[in-house]
Amino acid sequence: MFDFDPGKLIIIGIVALIVIGPKDLPRVMRQVGQAVGKMRRMAADFQAQFMQAMHEADMAEIRENMQKLGESAKIEANFQPLQDVKSHLTGAVASLPAAPVAPESPPSPEPTEPVSLPAPEPVPSPVSPPESAASISPAPRESSSA
């Protein structure tokens, strides 16, 4: 705050000794020291109160944020789309009438008559290509001499 180096303090001490006098100087120095201590304590108290107010403001803001998060968590807890879809599908399936199921017939112990299959039809032989198409040959290629 004040820029006092040792040289300035010596000059202030000499001026105080001349102005106040050697008899009253110790009493005045004590009072100045007490006043400086009182001002330092007041400054520290002010700073502490200021920091406490800032801390309380931050805490109030944090409490607000926590309440908002709590409300959004409640909303998210109630929002379960998969559970909703599952319950709707289960309800829809339960409300459908049950289709009658045909009872399975137990296998009969008596052998059944063999089923006769009709005789297979004869397979026709492949058709041979006409002779006129077989006599056609590709055209001869010309060889090029370079």
VEXSE-392582 format. One record per residue: x, y, z of N, C-alpha, C, CB in turn; residue number from 1. Coordinates in steps of 0.2 Angstrom, whole numbers, plus 2048, in hexadecimal, padded with zeros to 3 digits. Glycine has a CB too. Example, Ala and Ser with C-alpha at 12.3 -4.5 7.8 and 13.67 -1.06 7.14 Angstrom:
<n_east->842, n_north->7E4, n_up->827, ca_east->83E, ca_north->7EA, ca_up->827, c_east->842, c_north->7F0, c_up->827, cb_east->839, cb_north->7EA, cb_up->82D, i->1> .
<n_east->840, n_north->7F5, n_up->823, ca_east->844, ca_north->7FB, ca_up->824, c_east->840, c_north->800, c_up->827, cb_east->846, cb_north->7FD, cb_up->81D, i->2> .
***
This chain:
<n_east->804, n_north->7FA, n_up->800, ca_east->800, ca_north->800, ca_up->800, c_east->804, c_north->806, c_up->800, cb_east->7FB, cb_north->800, cb_up->806, i->1> .
<n_east->808, n_north->807, n_up->805, ca_east->80D, ca_north->80D, ca_up->806, c_east->814, c_north->80A, c_up->804, cb_east->80D, cb_north->810, cb_up->80D, i->2> .
<n_east->817, n_north->80D, n_up->800, ca_east->81E, ca_north->80B, ca_up->7FE, c_east->823, c_north->80E, c_up->803, cb_east->820, cb_north->80C, cb_up->7F7, i->3> .
<n_east->824, n_north->80B, n_up->809, ca_east->829, ca_north->80D, ca_up->80E, c_east->82F, c_north->809, c_up->80D, cb_east->826, cb_north->80D, cb_up->815, i->4> .
<n_east->835, n_north->80B, n_up->80B, ca_east->83B, ca_north->808, ca_up->80C, c_east->83F, c_north->80A, c_up->812, cb_east->83F, cb_north->809, cb_up->806, i->5> .
<n_east->844, n_north->807, n_up->814, ca_east->847, ca_north->808, ca_up->81B, c_east->84A, c_north->810, c_up->81B, cb_east->84D, cb_north->804, cb_up->81C, i->6> .
<n_east->84C, n_north->813, n_up->815, ca_east->84E, ca_north->81A, ca_up->815, c_east->848, c_north->81E, c_up->817, cb_east->851, cb_north->81B, cb_up->80F, i->7> .
<n_east->843, n_north->81D, n_up->814, ca_east->83D, ca_north->821, ca_up->816, c_east->83B, c_north->821, c_up->81D, cb_east->837, cb_north->820, cb_up->811, i->8> .
<n_east->83B, n_north->81B, n_up->820, ca_east->839, ca_north->81A, ca_up->827, c_east->83D, c_north->81E, c_up->82B, cb_east->839, cb_north->812, cb_up->828, i->9> .
<n_east->844, n_north->81E, n_up->82A, ca_east->849, ca_north->821, ca_up->82E, c_east->847, c_north->829, c_up->82E, cb_east->850, cb_north->820, cb_up->82C, i->10> .
<n_east->846, n_north->82B, n_up->828, ca_east->844, ca_north->833, ca_up->827, c_east->83E, c_north->834, c_up->82B, cb_east->843, cb_north->835, cb_up->820, i->11> .
<n_east->838, n_north->830, n_up->82B, ca_east->832, ca_north->831, ca_up->82E, c_east->833, c_north->831, c_up->836, cb_east->82D, cb_north->82C, cb_up->82C, i->12> .
<n_east->838, n_north->82C, n_up->838, ca_east->839, ca_north->82C, ca_up->83F, c_east->83D, c_north->832, c_up->842, cb_east->83E, cb_north->825, cb_up->840, i->13> .
<n_east->841, n_north->835, n_up->83E, ca_east->845, ca_north->83B, ca_up->840, c_east->840, c_north->841, c_up->840, cb_east->84B, cb_north->83C, cb_up->83B, i->14> .
<n_east->83C, n_north->841, n_up->83B, ca_east->837, ca_north->847, ca_up->83B, c_east->832, c_north->846, c_up->841, cb_east->833, cb_north->847, cb_up->835, i->15> .
<n_east->830, n_north->840, n_up->843, ca_east->82B, ca_north->83F, ca_up->848, c_east->82F, c_north->840, c_up->84F, cb_east->829, cb_north->837, cb_up->849, i->16> .
<n_east->835, n_north->83F, n_up->850, ca_east->839, ca_north->840, ca_up->856, c_east->83A, c_north->848, c_up->857, cb_east->840, cb_north->83D, cb_up->855, i->17> .
<n_east->83B, n_north->84B, n_up->851, ca_east->83B, ca_north->853, ca_up->852, c_east->834, c_north->856, c_up->853, cb_east->83E, cb_north->856, cb_up->84B, i->18> .
<n_east->82F, n_north->854, n_up->850, ca_east->829, ca_north->857, ca_up->851, c_east->825, c_north->855, c_up->857, cb_east->824, cb_north->855, cb_up->84B, i->19> .
<n_east->826, n_north->84E, n_up->859, ca_east->822, ca_north->84C, ca_up->85F, c_east->827, c_north->84D, c_up->865, cb_east->820, cb_north->844, cb_up->85E, i->20> .
<n_east->82D, n_north->84B, n_up->865, ca_east->831, ca_north->84C, ca_up->86A, c_east->833, c_north->845, c_up->86D, cb_east->82E, cb_north->850, cb_up->870, i->21> .
<n_east->839, n_north->845, n_up->870, ca_east->83B, ca_north->83E, ca_up->873, c_east->836, c_north->83C, c_up->879, cb_east->842, cb_north->83E, cb_up->875, i->22> .
<n_east->833, n_north->840, n_up->87C, ca_east->82F, ca_north->83E, ca_up->882, c_east->829, c_north->83B, c_up->880, cb_east->82E, cb_north->844, cb_up->886, i->23> .
<n_east->825, n_north->83D, n_up->87B, ca_east->81F, ca_north->83A, ca_up->879, c_east->81F, c_north->835, c_up->873, cb_east->81A, cb_north->840, cb_up->877, i->24> .
<n_east->825, n_north->835, n_up->870, ca_east->826, ca_north->830, ca_up->86A, c_east->824, c_north->829, c_up->86C, cb_east->82D, cb_north->830, cb_up->868, i->25> .
<n_east->826, n_north->826, n_up->871, ca_east->824, ca_north->81F, ca_up->873, c_east->81C, c_north->81E, c_up->873, cb_east->827, cb_north->81C, cb_up->879, i->26> .
<n_east->819, n_north->823, n_up->876, ca_east->812, ca_north->822, ca_up->877, c_east->80E, c_north->823, c_up->870, cb_east->80F, cb_north->828, cb_up->87C, i->27> .
<n_east->810, n_north->828, n_up->86C, ca_east->80D, ca_north->829, ca_up->866, c_east->80F, c_north->823, c_up->861, cb_east->810, cb_north->82F, cb_up->862, i->28> .
<n_east->815, n_north->820, n_up->861, ca_east->816, ca_north->81A, ca_up->85D, c_east->812, c_north->814, c_up->85F, cb_east->81E, cb_north->818, cb_up->85E, i->29> .
<n_east->810, n_north->813, n_up->866, ca_east->80C, ca_north->80E, ca_up->868, c_east->805, c_north->80F, c_up->865, cb_east->80C, cb_north->80E, cb_up->870, i->30> .
<n_east->802, n_north->815, n_up->866, ca_east->7FC, ca_north->817, ca_up->863, c_east->7FB, c_north->816, c_up->85B, cb_east->7FA, cb_north->81E, cb_up->865, i->31> .
<n_east->801, n_north->818, n_up->858, ca_east->801, ca_north->817, ca_up->851, c_east->801, c_north->80F, c_up->84F, cb_east->807, cb_north->81A, cb_up->84D, i->32> .
<n_east->805, n_north->80B, n_up->853, ca_east->805, ca_north->804, ca_up->852, c_east->7FE, c_north->801, c_up->853, cb_east->80A, cb_north->801, cb_up->857, i->33> .
<n_east->7FB, n_north->803, n_up->859, ca_east->7F4, ca_north->801, ca_up->85A, c_east->7EF, c_north->802, c_up->855, cb_east->7F1, cb_north->803, cb_up->861, i->34> .
<n_east->7EF, n_north->808, n_up->852, ca_east->7EB, ca_north->80B, ca_up->84D, c_east->7EC, c_north->807, c_up->846, cb_east->7EC, cb_north->812, cb_up->84B, i->35> .
<n_east->7F3, n_north->805, n_up->845, ca_east->7F4, ca_north->801, ca_up->83F, c_east->7F2, c_north->7FA, c_up->840, cb_east->7FC, cb_north->801, cb_up->83D, i->36> .
<n_east->7F2, n_north->7F7, n_up->846, ca_east->7F0, ca_north->7F1, ca_up->847, c_east->7E8, c_north->7F0, c_up->846, cb_east->7F2, cb_north->7EE, cb_up->84E, i->37> .
<n_east->7E5, n_north->7F6, n_up->849, ca_east->7DE, ca_north->7F6, ca_up->849, c_east->7DB, c_north->7F6, c_up->841, cb_east->7DB, cb_north->7FC, cb_up->84D, i->38> .
<n_east->7DF, n_north->7FA, n_up->83D, ca_east->7DD, ca_north->7FB, ca_up->836, c_east->7DE, c_north->7F4, c_up->833, cb_east->7E1, cb_north->800, cb_up->833, i->39> .
<n_east->7E4, n_north->7F1, n_up->834, ca_east->7E5, ca_north->7EA, ca_up->831, c_east->7DF, c_north->7E5, c_up->833, cb_east->7EC, cb_north->7E7, cb_up->833, i->40> .
<n_east->7DD, n_north->7E5, n_up->839, ca_east->7D8, ca_north->7E1, ca_up->83B, c_east->7D1, c_north->7E2, c_up->838, cb_east->7D7, cb_north->7E1, cb_up->843, i->41> .
<n_east->7D0, n_north->7E9, n_up->837, ca_east->7CA, ca_north->7EB, ca_up->834, c_east->7CA, c_north->7E9, c_up->82C, cb_east->7C9, cb_north->7F3, cb_up->834, i->42> .
<n_east->7D0, n_north->7E9, n_up->829, ca_east->7D1, ca_north->7E7, ca_up->822, c_east->7D0, c_north->7E0, c_up->822, cb_east->7D8, cb_north->7E9, cb_up->820, i->43> .
<n_east->7D3, n_north->7DC, n_up->826, ca_east->7D2, ca_north->7D5, ca_up->826, c_east->7CB, c_north->7D3, c_up->827, cb_east->7D7, cb_north->7D2, cb_up->82C, i->44> .
<n_east->7C7, n_north->7D6, n_up->82C, ca_east->7C0, ca_north->7D5, ca_up->82D, c_east->7BC, c_north->7D6, c_up->827, cb_east->7BE, cb_north->7D9, cb_up->833, i->45> .
<n_east->7BE, n_north->7DC, n_up->824, ca_east->7BA, ca_north->7DE, ca_up->81E, c_east->7BB, c_north->7D8, c_up->818, cb_east->7BC, cb_north->7E5, cb_up->81B, i->46> .
<n_east->7C1, n_north->7D6, n_up->818, ca_east->7C3, ca_north->7D1, ca_up->813, c_east->7C0, c_north->7CB, c_up->814, cb_east->7CB, cb_north->7D0, cb_up->812, i->47> .
<n_east->7BF, n_north->7C9, n_up->81B, ca_east->7BC, ca_north->7C2, ca_up->81D, c_east->7B5, c_north->7C3, c_up->81B, cb_east->7BE, cb_north->7C1, cb_up->824, i->48> .
<n_east->7B1, n_north->7C9, n_up->81D, ca_east->7AA, ca_north->7C9, ca_up->81C, c_east->7A9, c_north->7C9, c_up->814, cb_east->7A8, cb_north->7D0, cb_up->81F, i->49> .
<n_east->7AD, n_north->7CC, n_up->810, ca_east->7AC, ca_north->7CC, ca_up->809, c_east->7AD, c_north->7C5, c_up->806, cb_east->7B2, cb_north->7D1, cb_up->806, i->50> .
<n_east->7B2, n_north->7C1, n_up->809, ca_east->7B3, ca_north->7BB, ca_up->806, c_east->7AD, c_north->7B6, c_up->808, cb_east->7BA, cb_north->7B8, cb_up->809, i->51> .
<n_east->7AA, n_north->7B7, n_up->80F, ca_east->7A5, ca_north->7B3, ca_up->811, c_east->79F, c_north->7B5, c_up->80D, cb_east->7A3, cb_north->7B5, cb_up->818, i->52> .
<n_east->79D, n_north->7BB, n_up->80B, ca_east->798, ca_north->7BD, ca_up->807, c_east->798, c_north->7BA, c_up->800, cb_east->797, cb_north->7C5, cb_up->806, i->53> .
<n_east->79E, n_north->7BA, n_up->7FD, ca_east->7A0, ca_north->7B7, ca_up->7F7, c_east->79E, c_north->7AF, c_up->7F7, cb_east->7A7, cb_north->7B8, cb_up->7F4, i->54> .
<n_east->7A1, n_north->7AC, n_up->7FD, ca_east->7A0, ca_north->7A5, ca_up->7FE, c_east->798, c_north->7A3, c_up->7FE, cb_east->7A4, cb_north->7A3, cb_up->804, i->55> .
<n_east->795, n_north->7A7, n_up->802, ca_east->78D, ca_north->7A6, ca_up->803, c_east->78A, c_north->7A7, c_up->7FC, cb_east->78A, cb_north->7AB, cb_up->808, i->56> .
<n_east->78C, n_north->7AC, n_up->7F8, ca_east->789, ca_north->7AD, ca_up->7F2, c_east->78A, c_north->7A7, c_up->7ED, cb_east->78B, cb_north->7B3, cb_up->7EE, i->57> .
<n_east->791, n_north->7A4, n_up->7EE, ca_east->792, ca_north->79E, ca_up->7EA, c_east->78E, c_north->798, c_up->7EC, cb_east->79A, cb_north->79D, cb_up->7EA, i->58> .
<n_east->78E, n_north->798, n_up->7F3, ca_east->78A, ca_north->792, ca_up->7F5, c_east->783, c_north->792, c_up->7F3, cb_east->78B, cb_north->792, cb_up->7FD, i->59> .
<n_east->780, n_north->798, n_up->7F3, ca_east->779, ca_north->799, ca_up->7F1, c_east->778, c_north->797, c_up->7EA, cb_east->776, cb_north->7A0, cb_up->7F2, i->60> .
<n_east->77D, n_north->799, n_up->7E6, ca_east->77D, ca_north->797, ca_up->7DF, c_east->77E, c_north->790, c_up->7DE, cb_east->782, cb_north->79B, cb_up->7DB, i->61> .
<n_east->782, n_north->78D, n_up->7E2, ca_east->783, ca_north->785, ca_up->7E2, c_east->77D, c_north->782, c_up->7E4, cb_east->789, cb_north->783, cb_up->7E6, i->62> .
<n_east->779, n_north->784, n_up->7E9, ca_east->773, ca_north->781, ca_up->7EB, c_east->76E, c_north->781, c_up->7E6, cb_east->770, cb_north->785, cb_up->7F2, i->63> .
<n_east->76D, n_north->787, n_up->7E3, ca_east->768, ca_north->788, ca_up->7DD, c_east->76A, c_north->783, c_up->7D8, cb_east->769, cb_north->78F, cb_up->7DA, i->64> .
<n_east->770, n_north->782, n_up->7D6, ca_east->772, ca_north->77D, ca_up->7D1, c_east->771, c_north->776, c_up->7D3, cb_east->77A, cb_north->77E, cb_up->7CF, i->65> .
<n_east->772, n_north->775, n_up->7D9, ca_east->770, ca_north->76E, ca_up->7DC, c_east->769, c_north->76D, c_up->7DB, cb_east->773, cb_north->76D, cb_up->7E3, i->66> .
<n_east->765, n_north->771, n_up->7DD, ca_east->75E, ca_north->771, ca_up->7DD, c_east->75B, c_north->76F, c_up->7D6, cb_east->75A, cb_north->777, cb_up->7E0, i->67> .
<n_east->75E, n_north->773, n_up->7D1, ca_east->75C, ca_north->772, ca_up->7CA, c_east->75E, c_north->76B, c_up->7C7, cb_east->760, cb_north->778, cb_up->7C6, i->68> .
<n_east->764, n_north->769, n_up->7C9, ca_east->767, ca_north->763, ca_up->7C7, c_east->762, c_north->75D, c_up->7CB, cb_east->76E, cb_north->762, cb_up->7CA, i->69> .
<n_east->760, n_north->75E, n_up->7D1, ca_east->75C, ca_north->759, ca_up->7D4, c_east->755, c_north->759, c_up->7D0, cb_east->75B, cb_north->75B, cb_up->7DB, i->70> .
<n_east->752, n_north->75F, n_up->7CE, ca_east->74C, ca_north->75E, ca_up->7CB, c_east->74D, c_north->75B, c_up->7C4, cb_east->749, cb_north->766, cb_up->7CA, i->71> .
<n_east->752, n_north->75C, n_up->7C0, ca_east->753, ca_north->759, ca_up->7BA, c_east->755, c_north->752, c_up->7BB, cb_east->759, cb_north->75D, cb_up->7B6, i->72> .
<n_east->758, n_north->750, n_up->7C0, ca_east->759, ca_north->749, ca_up->7C2, c_east->752, c_north->745, c_up->7C3, cb_east->75E, cb_north->748, cb_up->7C8, i->73> .
<n_east->74E, n_north->749, n_up->7C6, ca_east->747, ca_north->746, ca_up->7C7, c_east->743, c_north->745, c_up->7C1, cb_east->743, cb_north->74A, cb_up->7CC, i->74> .
<n_east->744, n_north->74A, n_up->7BC, ca_east->741, ca_north->749, ca_up->7B6, c_east->744, c_north->743, c_up->7B2, cb_east->742, cb_north->750, cb_up->7B2, i->75> .
<n_east->74B, n_north->743, n_up->7B2, ca_east->74E, ca_north->73E, ca_up->7AE, c_east->74C, c_north->737, c_up->7B1, cb_east->755, cb_north->73F, cb_up->7AE, i->76> .
<n_east->74B, n_north->736, n_up->7B8, ca_east->749, ca_north->730, ca_up->7BB, c_east->743, c_north->72E, c_up->7B9, cb_east->74A, cb_north->731, cb_up->7C3, i->77> .
<n_east->73E, n_north->732, n_up->7B8, ca_east->737, ca_north->731, ca_up->7B5, c_east->737, c_north->730, c_up->7AE, cb_east->732, cb_north->736, cb_up->7B7, i->78> .
<n_east->73C, n_north->732, n_up->7AA, ca_east->73C, ca_north->731, ca_up->7A3, c_east->740, c_north->72A, c_up->7A1, cb_east->73F, cb_north->737, cb_up->79F, i->79> .
<n_east->73C, n_north->725, n_up->7A0, ca_east->73F, ca_north->71F, ca_up->79E, c_east->73C, c_north->71C, c_up->798, cb_east->73F, cb_north->71A, cb_up->7A4, i->80> .
<n_east->73E, n_north->71E, n_up->792, ca_east->73A, ca_north->71D, ca_up->78C, c_east->73A, c_north->715, c_up->78B, cb_east->73E, cb_north->720, cb_up->786, i->81> .
<n_east->73F, n_north->711, n_up->78C, ca_east->73F, ca_north->70A, ca_up->78B, c_east->73A, c_north->707, c_up->78F, cb_east->746, cb_north->707, cb_up->78C, i->82> .
<n_east->73A, n_north->709, n_up->795, ca_east->735, ca_north->706, ca_up->79A, c_east->72E, c_north->707, c_up->798, cb_east->736, cb_north->708, cb_up->7A1, i->83> .
<n_east->72D, n_north->70E, n_up->795, ca_east->726, ca_north->710, ca_up->793, c_east->724, c_north->70B, c_up->78D, cb_east->726, cb_north->717, cb_up->791, i->84> .
<n_east->729, n_north->70B, n_up->788, ca_east->727, ca_north->707, ca_up->782, c_east->726, c_north->700, c_up->784, cb_east->72D, cb_north->707, cb_up->77D, i->85> .
<n_east->72A, n_north->6FD, n_up->788, ca_east->729, ca_north->6F6, ca_up->78A, c_east->722, c_north->6F5, c_up->78E, cb_east->72F, cb_north->6F4, cb_up->78F, i->86> .
<n_east->720, n_north->6F9, n_up->792, ca_east->71A, ca_north->6F9, ca_up->795, c_east->714, c_north->6F9, c_up->791, cb_east->719, cb_north->6FE, cb_up->79B, i->87> .
<n_east->715, n_north->6FE, n_up->78C, ca_east->70F, ca_north->6FF, ca_up->787, c_east->70F, c_north->6F8, c_up->782, cb_east->711, cb_north->705, cb_up->782, i->88> .
<n_east->714, n_north->6F6, n_up->780, ca_east->714, ca_north->6F0, ca_up->77C, c_east->711, c_north->6EA, c_up->780, cb_east->71B, cb_north->6EE, cb_up->77A, i->89> .
<n_east->713, n_north->6E9, n_up->786, ca_east->711, ca_north->6E4, ca_up->78B, c_east->709, c_north->6E4, c_up->78C, cb_east->714, cb_north->6E4, cb_up->791, i->90> .
<n_east->707, n_north->6EA, n_up->78D, ca_east->700, ca_north->6EC, ca_up->78D, c_east->6FC, c_north->6EA, c_up->787, cb_east->6FE, cb_north->6F3, cb_up->78F, i->91> .
<n_east->6FF, n_north->6EC, n_up->781, ca_east->6FC, ca_north->6EB, ca_up->77B, c_east->6FB, c_north->6E3, c_up->779, cb_east->6FF, cb_north->6EE, cb_up->775, i->92> .
<n_east->701, n_north->6E0, n_up->77B, ca_east->701, ca_north->6D8, ca_up->77A, c_east->6FC, c_north->6D5, c_up->77E, cb_east->708, cb_north->6D5, cb_up->77B, i->93> .
<n_east->6FB, n_north->6D7, n_up->784, ca_east->6F7, ca_north->6D4, ca_up->789, c_east->6F0, c_north->6D6, c_up->787, cb_east->6F8, cb_north->6D7, cb_up->790, i->94> .
<n_east->6EE, n_north->6DB, n_up->784, ca_east->6E7, ca_north->6DD, ca_up->782, c_east->6E5, c_north->6D9, c_up->77C, cb_east->6E7, cb_north->6E4, cb_up->781, i->95> .
<n_east->6E9, n_north->6D6, n_up->778, ca_east->6E8, ca_north->6D2, ca_up->772, c_east->6E4, c_north->6CC, c_up->774, cb_east->6EE, cb_north->6D1, cb_up->76E, i->96> .
<n_east->6DF, n_north->6CA, n_up->770, ca_east->6DC, ca_north->6C3, ca_up->772, c_east->6E1, c_north->6BD, c_up->771, cb_east->6D5, cb_north->6C2, cb_up->76F, i->97> .
<n_east->6E1, n_north->6B8, n_up->775, ca_east->6E5, ca_north->6B3, ca_up->774, c_east->6E3, c_north->6AF, c_up->76E, cb_east->6E6, cb_north->6AF, cb_up->77A, i->98> .
<n_east->6E7, n_north->6AD, n_up->769, ca_east->6E6, ca_north->6A9, ca_up->763, c_east->6E5, c_north->6A2, c_up->765, cb_east->6EB, cb_north->6AA, cb_up->75D, i->99> .
<n_east->6E0, n_north->69E, n_up->763, ca_east->6E0, ca_north->697, ca_up->765, c_east->6E5, c_north->693, c_up->762, cb_east->6D9, cb_north->694, cb_up->763, i->100> .
<n_east->6E8, n_north->68F, n_up->766, ca_east->6EE, ca_north->68B, ca_up->764, c_east->6EB, c_north->684, c_up->762, cb_east->6F4, cb_north->68B, cb_up->769, i->101> .
<n_east->6ED, n_north->681, n_up->75C, ca_east->6EA, ca_north->67A, ca_up->75B, c_east->6EE, c_north->675, c_up->75F, cb_east->6EB, cb_north->679, cb_up->753, i->102> .
<n_east->6EB, n_north->671, n_up->762, ca_east->6EF, ca_north->66C, ca_up->766, c_east->6F2, c_north->667, c_up->761, cb_east->6EA, cb_north->668, cb_up->76A, i->103> .
<n_east->6F8, n_north->665, n_up->763, ca_east->6FC, ca_north->661, ca_up->75F, c_east->6F9, c_north->65A, c_up->760, cb_east->704, cb_north->661, cb_up->761, i->104> .
<n_east->6F9, n_north->656, n_up->75A, ca_east->6F7, ca_north->64F, ca_up->75B, c_east->6FC, c_north->64B, c_up->75C, cb_east->6F3, cb_north->64D, cb_up->754, i->105> .
<n_east->6FB, n_north->647, n_up->761, ca_east->701, ca_north->642, ca_up->763, c_east->702, c_north->63D, c_up->75D, cb_east->6FF, cb_north->63E, cb_up->769, i->106> .
<n_east->708, n_north->63B, n_up->75C, ca_east->70A, ca_north->637, ca_up->757, c_east->706, c_north->630, c_up->758, cb_east->712, cb_north->636, cb_up->756, i->107> .
<n_east->704, n_north->62E, n_up->752, ca_east->700, ca_north->627, ca_up->753, c_east->705, c_north->621, c_up->753, cb_east->6FB, cb_north->626, cb_up->74D, i->108> .
<n_east->704, n_north->61D, n_up->757, ca_east->708, ca_north->617, ca_up->757, c_east->708, c_north->612, c_up->751, cb_east->707, cb_north->613, cb_up->75E, i->109> .
<n_east->702, n_north->613, n_up->74D, ca_east->701, ca_north->60E, ca_up->748, c_east->705, c_north->611, c_up->742, cb_east->6FA, cb_north->60D, cb_up->746, i->110> .
<n_east->709, n_north->60D, n_up->73E, ca_east->70C, ca_north->60F, ca_up->738, c_east->707, c_north->611, c_up->733, cb_east->711, cb_north->60A, cb_up->735, i->111> .
<n_east->708, n_north->616, n_up->72F, ca_east->704, ca_north->619, ca_up->72A, c_east->706, c_north->615, c_up->723, cb_east->704, cb_north->620, cb_up->729, i->112> .
<n_east->701, n_north->615, n_up->71F, ca_east->702, ca_north->611, ca_up->718, c_east->707, c_north->615, c_up->714, cb_east->6FB, cb_north->611, cb_up->715, i->113> .
<n_east->70C, n_north->612, n_up->711, ca_east->710, ca_north->615, ca_up->70D, c_east->70C, c_north->619, c_up->707, cb_east->716, cb_north->611, cb_up->70A, i->114> .
<n_east->70F, n_north->61F, n_up->705, ca_east->70B, ca_north->622, ca_up->700, c_east->70F, c_north->621, c_up->6FA, cb_east->70C, cb_north->62A, cb_up->701, i->115> .
<n_east->70B, n_north->61F, n_up->6F4, ca_east->70F, ca_north->61D, ca_up->6EE, c_east->70F, c_north->624, c_up->6EA, cb_east->70B, cb_north->618, cb_up->6EA, i->116> .
<n_east->715, n_north->625, n_up->6E7, ca_east->716, ca_north->62B, ca_up->6E3, c_east->715, c_north->629, c_up->6DC, cb_east->71D, cb_north->62E, cb_up->6E5, i->117> .
<n_east->713, n_north->62E, n_up->6D8, ca_east->713, ca_north->62C, ca_up->6D1, c_east->719, c_north->62B, c_up->6CE, cb_east->70F, cb_north->632, cb_up->6CD, i->118> .
<n_east->71A, n_north->627, n_up->6C8, ca_east->720, ca_north->625, ca_up->6C5, c_east->723, c_north->62C, c_up->6C2, cb_east->71F, cb_north->620, cb_up->6C0, i->119> .
<n_east->72A, n_north->62C, n_up->6C2, ca_east->72C, ca_north->632, ca_up->6BF, c_east->72C, c_north->632, c_up->6B7, cb_east->734, cb_north->633, cb_up->6C1, i->120> .
<n_east->72B, n_north->638, n_up->6B5, ca_east->72A, ca_north->639, ca_up->6AD, c_east->731, c_north->638, c_up->6AA, cb_east->727, cb_north->640, cb_up->6AB, i->121> .
<n_east->731, n_north->635, n_up->6A4, ca_east->737, ca_north->634, ca_up->6A1, c_east->73A, c_north->63B, c_up->69F, cb_east->737, cb_north->630, cb_up->69B, i->122> .
<n_east->741, n_north->63C, n_up->69F, ca_east->744, ca_north->642, ca_up->69E, c_east->746, c_north->642, c_up->696, cb_east->74B, cb_north->643, cb_up->6A2, i->123> .
<n_east->744, n_north->647, n_up->692, ca_east->745, ca_north->647, ca_up->68B, c_east->74C, c_north->648, c_up->68A, cb_east->741, cb_north->64D, cb_up->688, i->124> .
<n_east->74F, n_north->645, n_up->684, ca_east->756, ca_north->646, ca_up->683, c_east->757, c_north->64D, c_up->680, cb_east->758, cb_north->640, cb_up->67E, i->125> .
<n_east->75E, n_north->64F, n_up->681, ca_east->75F, ca_north->656, ca_up->67E, c_east->75F, c_north->656, c_up->677, cb_east->766, cb_north->658, cb_up->681, i->126> .
<n_east->75D, n_north->65C, n_up->675, ca_east->75C, ca_north->65D, ca_up->66D, c_east->763, c_north->65F, c_up->66B, cb_east->757, cb_north->663, cb_up->66C, i->127> .
<n_east->765, n_north->65C, n_up->665, ca_east->76B, ca_north->65D, ca_up->662, c_east->76A, c_north->663, c_up->65D, cb_east->76E, cb_north->657, cb_up->65E, i->128> .
<n_east->770, n_north->667, n_up->65C, ca_east->76F, ca_north->66D, ca_up->658, c_east->76E, c_north->66B, c_up->651, cb_east->775, cb_north->672, cb_up->659, i->129> .
<n_east->76B, n_north->66F, n_up->64D, ca_east->76A, ca_north->66D, ca_up->646, c_east->771, c_north->66D, c_up->642, cb_east->766, cb_north->672, cb_up->642, i->130> .
<n_east->772, n_north->669, n_up->63D, ca_east->778, ca_north->668, ca_up->63A, c_east->77A, c_north->66E, c_up->636, cb_east->778, cb_north->662, cb_up->635, i->131> .
<n_east->776, n_north->672, n_up->634, ca_east->778, ca_north->678, ca_up->630, c_east->77B, c_north->67D, c_up->634, cb_east->771, cb_north->67C, cb_up->62D, i->132> .
<n_east->77A, n_north->67D, n_up->63B, ca_east->77D, ca_north->682, ca_up->63F, c_east->784, c_north->67F, c_up->641, cb_east->779, cb_north->683, cb_up->646, i->133> .
<n_east->785, n_north->678, n_up->641, ca_east->78B, ca_north->675, ca_up->643, c_east->790, c_north->677, c_up->63D, cb_east->78A, cb_north->66E, cb_up->644, i->134> .
<n_east->78E, n_north->677, n_up->637, ca_east->793, ca_north->678, ca_up->631, c_east->796, c_north->67F, c_up->631, cb_east->790, cb_north->676, cb_up->62B, i->135> .
<n_east->793, n_north->684, n_up->634, ca_east->796, ca_north->68B, ca_up->634, c_east->79C, c_north->68B, c_up->638, cb_east->790, cb_north->690, cb_up->636, i->136> .
<n_east->7A1, n_north->68E, n_up->635, ca_east->7A8, ca_north->68F, ca_up->638, c_east->7A9, c_north->696, c_up->638, cb_east->7AD, cb_north->68A, cb_up->635, i->137> .
<n_east->7AD, n_north->698, n_up->63D, ca_east->7AF, ca_north->69F, ca_up->63E, c_east->7B4, c_north->6A1, c_up->638, cb_east->7B3, cb_north->6A1, cb_up->644, i->138> .
<n_east->7B3, n_north->6A7, n_up->636, ca_east->7B7, ca_north->6AA, ca_up->630, c_east->7BF, c_north->6AA, c_up->632, cb_east->7B5, cb_north->6B1, cb_up->62F, i->139> .
<n_east->7C3, n_north->6A9, n_up->62D, ca_east->7CA, ca_north->6A9, ca_up->62F, c_east->7CD, c_north->6AF, c_up->630, cb_east->7CE, cb_north->6A6, cb_up->629, i->140> .
<n_east->7D2, n_north->6B0, n_up->634, ca_east->7D5, ca_north->6B6, ca_up->636, c_east->7DA, c_north->6B8, c_up->632, cb_east->7D7, cb_north->6B6, cb_up->63E, i->141> .
<n_east->7DB, n_north->6BE, n_up->630, ca_east->7E1, ca_north->6C1, ca_up->62C, c_east->7E7, c_north->6C2, c_up->631, cb_east->7DF, cb_north->6C7, cb_up->628, i->142> .
<n_east->7EC, n_north->6C0, n_up->62F, ca_east->7F2, ca_north->6C1, ca_up->633, c_east->7F6, c_north->6C7, c_up->630, cb_east->7F7, cb_north->6BB, cb_up->633, i->143> .
<n_east->7F8, n_north->6CC, n_up->634, ca_east->7FB, ca_north->6D2, ca_up->632, c_east->802, c_north->6D1, c_up->632, cb_east->7F8, cb_north->6D8, cb_up->636, i->144> .
<n_east->806, n_north->6D3, n_up->62D, ca_east->80D, ca_north->6D3, ca_up->62D, c_east->810, c_north->6DA, c_up->62E, cb_east->810, cb_north->6CF, cb_up->627, i->145> .
<n_east->814, n_north->6DB, n_up->632, ca_east->817, ca_north->6E1, ca_up->633, c_east->81D, c_north->6E3, c_up->630, cb_east->817, cb_north->6E3, cb_up->63A, i->146> .
***
